[in-house]
Amino acid sequence: MAYAKERIGNISTIGLLFIMVIVLFISISVGVSIGVVEIPLSDIFRILLYNITGVQMGDPSILAHGTTYDIVWSLRAPRVLLAAVVGMALAMAGVVMQATVQNPLADPYILGMSSGASFGATAALALGAGALFAGTLGSASIVVWSFVGAFGVSIAVLVLSSIGGRTTSTRLVLSGVIIASLCSSVSNLIVTFARDAENMRSISYWLMGSFASAQWYKIAVPLLAVIICGIYFTTQIRTLNTMLTGDEVATTLGVDLARKRKAYVFMASILTAAAVCFCGIIGFVGLIIPHTVRGLTGNNHWKLLPISCLFGGIFLVWADIVARTILNGGELPIGIITSLCGAPIFAYIMIKRTYSFS
């Protein structure tokens, strides 16, 4: 009987994964189609097919040149795909961080990585620090500094949480709050004394998140991070499940929680840094997605992790669609959309006393 139930559960999980993949594909197609200029899905399919595989279905002068080609291949396709990959990265990081700190209110930003990224970008724009990489990377030097800031903060949190004792979930959270407050204060200080109004507008928009500057090469870094970290966390699913039982039970079962927490925070920081360094700060994705999917699949990470990744990609694709279509001739920062969705869910989790996480 138990074996039969497990088989049914596996079949339902595979079916749900298949459905999520189809929905993600449809969402990406719709995202490329919708905009100021409406483009038929058939044209999008032919252009993408020709430029990716070389298979010709129609006039080649239209498939590789012209206004429709520029809109599809140069503007919308990289933007929508970057949104999908970033959504996957942030959702995966959220699942791991909630298991690591054993708190359903946790997400990647609880450890201050967003503040670190904003500090790196602020320093590059306001203080001219971006000139260090400007010779080889040009305007992309801000991306390097935002990545350095996010990654550096994660290292600082790990070091601070291990001083004077073992790394615990409480010490990780408190260390993240301390480092995040410090980075935010310094960033605000820089903005206050900066004189370049144009750079400050760029910082303000970057801090609220946007995919407006998406290009094909920007997809590579977060995609590589998703693949590498996805493979790693797949091998750690049993440990992630064990963490939900509490420190005492996990230690009794032989899990080295201090070492595992450091490794998971390190890998989650790579995911978050790779995501935010190209599109700015996008909050609440790591909170919304795992909580929503957990209501469908439960806490078993064999189901929770892959479905959350797919759902994260779907969510951020549609959030970007709303951000760039809700205003006529304008665009909302995507961080506003995710915050409007995330704040009520955050309050719901906090207030609902019957919420079960273990």
N, C-alpha and C positions, 0 to 999 in steps of 0.2 A: 504493500500500500504506500509506504513512504517513497519507494522508488518510482511508483506511478505518479505521485504528486510532484516529485522532482522533475520527471520527464515533462509533465504538463507545464510546470513553471518555466523550464528551459524553452519549450516551444513558444509559450506566450512572450517570453523575453525576446526571442529571435523575431517573432512577429512584430513586436513593438519597435525593435531596432530597424526592421525593414520599413515600417511605416514612417519612422522618423527620418530615415534616409530619403524617402520619397518626398516628404514634406520639405526637407531642406533643399532638395533639388528644385522643387516647385517655387519655393521662396526665393532662391537665387535667380531663377528665370524671371519671376515677377519683378524682383528688385532691379534687374537690368532693363526691363521693359518700361517701368514707370518712371516718369520724370516730366520736365517741361515739354519735351518732345516725346510723344508716345511712339514706340517702335514695336511692330508685330513680333510675336515670339518666333515665328518662322524665319524672319530676317536675322534675329539674334542667333538662332540655332545655326544657320548657314554661315554666318560670319565667324562664330566661335569654332565651328567644325573645320572651316577652311584654314584659319590661322593656327589652330592647334595641331591638326592632323594632315592638312594639305588636301583633304577631300573637297572637290569642287562641286557645289550644287547651285548653279546660277552664274550670273555674269561675274567674272573675276575682277573686273574693274570696280564693281560695287563691293565685293567681298574684301578687298584690300585697300580701297581708297574711298574718299568721299565723306560727306557729313555723317551719314549713318554709321559708317565704319568707325570714324573718330569717336562718336558718342559711345558706341558699344564697346570697342576694344580699348580705347585710351582712357575713357572716363568712368563709365558705369561698371564694367566687368571687374576691373581691379578693385574698385571701391566696395562692391558687394561681396566679393570673395574675401577681401581683407576683413570686412565686418564679420563674416562667417567664421574665419579662422580666429580672430580676436575673441569672439564669443565663446568658441570652444576652449581657448586657452584660459580665459577668466573663469569659466564654469568648472573646468578641471581643477584649477587652483583653489576655487571655493570649496569643492568637495573634499579635497585633501586637507585644507586648513581647518574645516569644521571637525573632521575626524581627529586631526592632530591636537587641537586645543579642546576637543570634546565640548563644543559649544555651537548650537545651531545659529547663533547670531554672528558667528565669525565669517569673514570673507578675506580675500587677499590683502585688502587695504587696512585691516586691523593691525597689521605689522608695520605700517608706515611706509610701504613701498611707493604708494601714490605720492606721498609727501616728498620722498626722496627724488622721484622723477620730476616733480614740479620744481624742487630746489635746483636740480641739474639744469633744467631748461631755463629757469629764471637767471641763473648765473651765466649761462651761455649768451642769452639775449641782452641782459642788462649790463653785465660787466665785461663783455667782450671776450669771455673765456672760450667761446666757440671758435675764435681765430686759431686756436691750437690745432684743430683738425680741418680748418677751412681750406687749407692749401690742397688737400687731397679729396675732401668730401663736399666742399662748398657749403650750400645751405643745409645739407644733411648733417652738419656737425652738431646741431641741436639734438638730433636723434641720439648721437653717441653720448652726449652729456646727460640726457634724460635716462638713458640706459645705465650709465655709470652711477647716477644718483640713486635709482631704484635698487640696483644690485648692491651698491655700497651700504645702503640702509639695512638691507637684509643681513649682510655680514655683521653690521654693528649690533643689530638686534640679537643675533646668535651669540655674539661675544658677551654682550651685557647680560643676557639671560643665564649664561653659564658661570658668571662670576660669583663666587661664594657659595656654590652648591650645584646640585644637579639641575638640568634644564627641565622645567615642568611647564604645563600648559598655562598656569597662572603667571609664571615668570616671563613666558613668551609674550603674553598679552600686555603685561605691564611694561615690558621693555619696548614693545611696539608703540605704545601710547607715548612713552617718554621721547623716543627718537622722532616720532611723527610730530609731536609738539615742537620740538627743537627745530626741525626742518621747516615747518610752517612759519615759525616765528622769524627765522632768518630770511625766508623767501619774502615775507611781508615787509621786512625791514629793507630788503633790496628794492622792492617795488616802490616803497615810500620815498626813497632817496633817488631813484632813477629819474632821469630827465628826458629820456627818449619816449615820447608818447606813443609813437608807432609800435615800438617794441613792446610796450606795456599792453597795448591792445592785442598784440599777437600772443602774449603770455596769458591774458585773460581768456581768450578764445581757446587756447591750447589746454588750459586747465579745466575747461568744461567738456573737452573731447570733441573730435570731429574726424570724419573720414574724407574730407574734401580734398586733401592732398595725396590721396592714395595713388600709388603706382605699382606696376607689376613687381618690381624688385623688392618692394616693402613687404610683400606677402611671404617671401622666403624665410625671413628670420622667425616670425611667430609660427609659421607652419613647421619649420624644423624643430622648434621648441615643443610644439604639440606632439609631434611624432616621437621624439626622444623621451619626453616626460611621460607620454602615454604608454610607451613600452615599459618604462621603468615602473610606473605605478601599477601596471597590470601584474607585474611580478610581486607587488607588495599588497595585494588586495586582502589576503588573509590577515596580515598585520593590521591593516586599516580597520578591518572588521573587529579584530581583537581589541583595538584601542577604544572602541565604543563601549566596551564592558567596564572600563574604569582602570585606573592605574594599578590598583591592588591585584585585580584578576589578571591583567596583562602581564604584570611582573611575575606572578605565580606561574603563568604559562611560559615563562622564559623569554619574554620580549624585552629587549634593552630599549626602554622608552626614551631615555635621554639621547641616545645615538640616533634612533629612528626619527625623533622630532627634529633634530638638527638636519638630517638628510632631507626630510620632507619639506621643511621650511626653505632649505636651499633650492630644491627643485621647483617649488612653488614660486619662489622669487624669480627664477629664470623665466617661468611662464608669464608672470605679471610684468616683469621688466620688458620682455620681448613684445608684449602686447601694447603697453602704454607708451613705449618710446616712439611709436609711429603714429599714434592717433590721439595722444593725450589721455587725460584722466577720465575713465568711464567707471563710475561707481555702481555698486549694488548688484552687478551681474553675478558675482560670486556668491551673493546672498540669495537672490531671487531664484536662480535656476536650481541649485541643489535642494532647496526647501520644497519647491514645486514638484520636482521629480521624485523626491522622497515620499511624497504623498501617493504617488502612483506605484512605486517599486519597493518601498520600504528602505531599510538601512543597509541591505546587502550590497557591498560595493561592486560585486560582479555585475549587477544590474545598474546600480546608481551611477557609476563612473562613466560608462560609454553613453548611456542615454542622456545624462546631464551634458556631456560634450556636444552631442547633436542638438539638443534642445537649446543650449547656449548659442550655437551658431544660428539657429532659426530665430531666436528672440532678438539677437542684435541686428540681423538682416532687416527684420520688420521695424525695429526701433529706428534704424537708419532711414528706411523708407518714409516713416512718419516725420523724421527730423527734416528731410529735404523736400517734403511735399506739403506740409501743413501751412507754410507761409507762401503766399504768391510772390515769386521773385526773390525769396530769401531762404535762409536755412537756420534752423535751431541747432545749437550745440547738442550732440547726442546725449551728453551727460545729464541734460535737463530731462530728457525723456526717460532715461533709466532711473533717475532719482524720483520722478513722479510715480513710477511703477514700484520702486523699491521701498520707499518710505512707508507706505501703508502695510506692506508685507512685513517689514521690520517691526513695526508696531504690533502687528497681529501676533507674530512669533513671541514677542516679549510679553504680551498681555495674556495669551492663552496658556493657562496653567497646566492644561492636560496634554500639552505637547510632549511627545516621547521621542527622545533622541537616541537612547541606548537600546 
